[in-house]
Amino acid sequence: MNVDEHQRVIDELQTVVADTQATLTRFEDSVMDKEMFADYEKLLTILDDTVKQQREHTRVVLG
């Protein structure tokens, strides 16, 4: 992958991060984080995995 491709992936991953964070906030605001704990945990895992992937692509771009 070249730098532009890595940057595109970073940008797409940022969209996933923002969307997941918004969903987590909605879960918390409606107390679904306690009622649907397994789903809430899955969202946290998605967020964690996405941030890790984004970090790796950023490291490559920064050299």
NUZA-694141 format. One line per field, with one value per residue (C-alpha): chain; residue in three letters; x, y, z. Coordinates in nm, 2 decimals. Example, Ala and Ser with C-alpha at 12.3 -4.5 7.8 and 13.67 -1.06 7.14 Angstrom:
unit [A|A]
code [ALA|SER]
c1 [1.23|1.37]
c2 [-0.45|-0.11]
c3 [0.78|0.71]
This chain:
unit [A|A|A|A|A|A|A|A|A|A|A|A|A|A|A|A|A|A|A|A|A|A|A|A|A|A|A|A|A|A|A|A|A|A|A|A|A|A|A|A|A|A|A|A|A|A|A|A|A|A|A|A|A|A|A|A|A|A|A|A|A|A|A]
code [MET|ASN|VAL|ASP|GLU|HIS|GLN|ARG|VAL|ILE|ASP|GLU|LEU|GLN|THR|VAL|VAL|ALA|ASP|THR|GLN|ALA|THR|LEU|THR|ARG|PHE|GLU|ASP|SER|VAL|MET|ASP|LYS|GLU|MET|PHE|ALA|ASP|TYR|GLU|LYS|LEU|LEU|THR|ILE|LEU|ASP|ASP|THR|VAL|LYS|GLN|GLN|ARG|GLU|HIS|THR|ARG|VAL|VAL|LEU|GLY]
c1 [0.00|0.12|0.08|-0.25|-0.40|-0.30|-0.45|-0.78|-0.79|-0.72|-1.00|-1.24|-1.15|-1.21|-1.56|-1.61|-1.46|-1.70|-2.00|-1.92|-1.86|-2.20|-2.37|-2.20|-2.32|-2.68|-2.65|-2.53|-2.79|-3.07|-2.93|-2.90|-2.54|-2.67|-2.97|-2.78|-2.43|-2.31|-2.39|-2.23|-1.92|-1.91|-1.93|-1.63|-1.44|-1.52|-1.39|-1.08|-1.00|-1.06|-0.84|-0.56|-0.59|-0.59|-0.28|-0.10|-0.18|-0.07|0.26|0.33|0.24|0.47|0.75]
c2 [0.00|0.35|0.65|0.76|0.42|0.40|0.75|0.65|0.35|0.57|0.80|0.52|0.37|0.71|0.70|0.36|0.50|0.80|0.59|0.33|0.60|0.76|0.42|0.36|0.70|0.61|0.28|0.46|0.74|0.49|0.25|-0.02|-0.07|-0.24|-0.42|-0.54|-0.58|-0.84|-0.61|-0.32|-0.52|-0.61|-0.24|-0.18|-0.46|-0.31|0.03|-0.12|-0.32|-0.03|0.20|-0.06|-0.09|0.28|0.31|0.05|0.23|0.56|0.41|0.30|0.65|0.82|0.57]
c3 [0.00|-0.07|0.17|0.00|0.04|0.41|0.46|0.30|0.53|0.83|0.73|0.68|1.02|1.18|1.05|1.21|1.54|1.53|1.45|1.72|1.98|1.89|1.93|2.26|2.38|2.28|2.46|2.78|2.75|2.73|2.99|2.73|2.83|3.14|2.98|2.67|2.83|2.58|2.28|2.46|2.51|2.14|2.06|2.29|2.12|1.77|1.90|2.04|1.73|1.50|1.70|1.69|1.31|1.27|1.49|1.27|0.95|1.11|1.21|0.85|0.72|0.97|0.88]
